[in-house]
Amino acid sequence: MARFLLHRMLVAVPVLLFLSIGIFSMLHLAPGDPVTTMLSEDLASPDVAQTLRHRLGLDRPLYVQYGLWLGHALRGDLGYSYRSKSRVAAEVLARLPVTIELTLLAMGVAVLTALPLGALAALRRNTGVDAAISTAAALGLAMPGFWLGVLLILLFAVRLHWLPPSGYVPPWQGMGANLRLMILPCATLAVSYAAVVLRISRMSVLDVVKADYIRTAHAKGIGEARVVLRHVIRSALIPVITVAALGTGRLLGGAVVTETIFALPGIGRLAVDSVLDRDFPVLQAVTLFMALALIAANFLADVLYAWADPRIRYG
Amino acid sequence: MARPVATAGSGYRIDRRQERSFTAALAVAHRVVARHRLACVGAAICLGVVIAVLTGPSLDRNPPDAVHVSALLLPPSPAWWLGTDDLGRDILSRLLAGGRISLGVGLAATVAAAVVGVPAGLVSGFWRGWVDGALMRLMDLLFSIPTMVLAIAIVGVLGPSLTNATLAIAVVAMPQFARLVRGQVLALREEEFIQAAWAVGAQPLRILRRHLLPNLLGLIVVQGTLTVSFAILTEATLSFLGLGVQPPTSSWGSMLRYGYPFLDQSPWAAVVPGAAIMLTVLGLNLLGDGIRDVLDPHLRA
């Protein structure tokens, strides 16, 4: 197991390296000159532009730029934002807690509702309960995240005045205020992810229920609840874990949208702003960071497999 | 937003009699209609949306960009069926016109993704070797970035515009086509009828065209349907973020973007385009899932 996990970790290294080369060259070969964007029109004499280009190292060959960037990146220095002139690493770190809180809360809420509902739909298959749950999943899957956010704001903030429409308070400044502001964004983000988890957990439980060892368990006279909890759910978890891990990408993508709607200062919002400002160092850092998060999620899924299915032993 | 996945199954084979005719397609269509109620609902929704978007703008005498200063943010009424937005533009007219953009991008991105992804998957799966290795590593790289983030990064590099958004969606959707087709080809090439074709001395290209491709069509159609829905949703998201279509052109996503700030005065400008997106995506998903179930009875959930 330890060897397998180490191997998986090492495999991630070239992936990240290639990814960083890809993203780096994409951004640096892009049309549009960041220097002209940084300087206001009247200031941009060719001299000033040239000096700035030199200061930023943009006049060197691409591979030299990449080498320098990688060297710095490995030491935790991701360069400076073109727009705010502050350190990219600091900017990303400052916004990280928001996105982490948002995605983890949404993921928790989604899994805790979708897993039981999916199992319930499967155990009561072809009944009204199943139809209702499956329809809800189909609707959740087709629901654009931003539209759901708009509807939730409309209902709970504009009409009912129960919750604030948008904004952010760090948890250390007030846990209550923070959570109140997080309810709507979390619900928005959780729905599409929950829909995916629900569909797969229903399918997976349907498969497991038919298995011989479940019939055996029933035949031994084990109570229904115990069969479901101890045998069905646990065996059905493997595909659910896969999909939940793959769904992390969905979650991170959704965070971009959700943070924009609810004015949360997270990584996703940073990504959108960096595109609109053509702030390449930031865009590069955020993209790489998201990829890293997805790779980490898949890695975690591998660990969880072994826990859910004792037959899986990596060697 | 996850890439759509049409499950590669092996439940349905096109036999030689059906190979070159439309009867195969008709038979599938008939079975979808006969067996799958939800797929019919999906097909009806898709058909309705397509007809409305194709015929609507020409039946509608009000130009979608016409500004009516005396009619700002109105709720639906006999004069304005779906109300007006903050500039006094008719939401229904804009919805129909914007639908052409949304559906157009969905189709264009899907076709582009399939045109690159399907041959890539065919070549990988059929000839294997270093081409396969290189292509699949590339796909792995593309897979390791969340779709929405990759689309945003591509738009970020090329600059926000409708064309670039379409391109970005195509790039994001392409690996899935390649992977599915490759997987199916790998499974099919071991089957007896392919082995038999080799044995009688068929040329590789003939095997690809006559024996492999017909058996891949179902998978491609299902994946295509689900990809159109994915592309429409992604375009709407990009346009909502301001990274897709640029004014004065509008799609459903950008209508929502500009209607959203006026939520407390009149929700119609934001709610209506969102409903259109959801309905269309739902229709396509139901249709795609239905065709998949019929083509591949093993996977019916």
Interface residues (C-beta under 8 A of the other chain):
Chain A: V15 F18 L19 G22 I23 M26 L27 L29 A30 P31 G32 A138 L139 L141 A142 M143 P144 G145 F146 W147 V150 L151 I153 L154 V158 S192 V196 R199 R202 M203 L206 L246 G247 T248 G249 R250 L252 G253 G254 V256 V257 T260 I261 A271 V272 S274 V275 L276 R278 F280 L283 V286 T287 M290 A291 L294 I295
Chain B: M1 A2 R137 D140 L141 S144 I145 P146 T147 M148 V149 L150 I152 A153 I154 V155 G156 V157 L158 G159 P160 S229 L233 A236 T237 F240 L241 G242 L243 G253 L256 Y260 L263 D264 P267 A270 V271 G274 A275 I277 M278 L279 V281 L282 N285 L286 A301
